[in-house]
């Protein structure tokens, strides 16, 4: 379960009857509708032939917790049926695991009882439930002027070199690869197309930005805001690295370079720069939260790879066939927005209860 006061659980497998999410702790009166969920779920499907040919309708069903377009305060249950299924290509992975995929470790951990079809719980398909829950969290955040947005900043060798403004990032969904820089976007398209034509896959990076976050969110020393955000981001399949602000670049700086001096702007305390990425000591500092996320290339490729037949315990050559994405980064953008929204909604409610009790 993700969260303490705004709590989210997800369920289902890639080729099971469906997937979904359960949200507990959402305050009453938050605008929630199936149309809102449908709008967010559509963002998982870029309208291009660059990605998997699996075409799910992603039609959400709100089973409880919403009445007349508003949350009731009861748990919100959301279900999304799987309809476009073809499990025929996955039987081989039951005994011959894909290199760098979760096939092998899942088989050992769950003693062979795991649902291996489509990757089971390790498939990007589970992000549909995450996105649905994130839509509810985002609706709550919007009541307080907080918005979360994400965009692709690298695919292979195609990189966005400059720092983009929130207004620019909001236009990312106009790009087929969710890149807010139109010139780099076309280069990213070519990177993905080339990898796909060669039967290979390619990784990349994304940036998440949250604006309007007040000073004070986060519960250190254990439930730090950046720690909880990082944990949530690692729910998304394929994530291998997370950094805030200048991140690893800070390790090569002196304090005089890395520090963000405090300044006054319109009577408010802000920082001159934002190398800390909007978080100090595990607590939001009022500046935009900026997070970079690294994704590995998809393990499912049609280029022959060495593996092991677990039944006969002998080496084999595996060539994966099926409906796979050559690059998962663009499709992960709404999932990134969702998990960060969920964490911020949870910490906002914690902060609000803290303030209410303290002032009471």
LINWO-V818961 format. One record per helix or strand of 3 or more residues. SS is the DSSP state (~ for helix, > for strand). FROM is the first residue (numbers start at 0). TO is the last residue. If there is no record, write none. Layout:
BEGIN
SS_FROM_TO + SS_FROM_TO
END
This chain:
BEGIN
>_6_11 + >_17_23 + ~_33_41 + >_59_63 + >_75_80 + ~_87_93 + ~_102_108 + ~_116_121 + ~_123_141 + >_146_154 + ~_165_168 + ~_171_173 + ~_181_196 + >_203_210 + ~_224_232 + >_238_243 + ~_246_251 + ~_254_257 + >_261_264 + >_267_270 + >_288_294 + >_304_308 + >_313_317 + ~_328_358
END
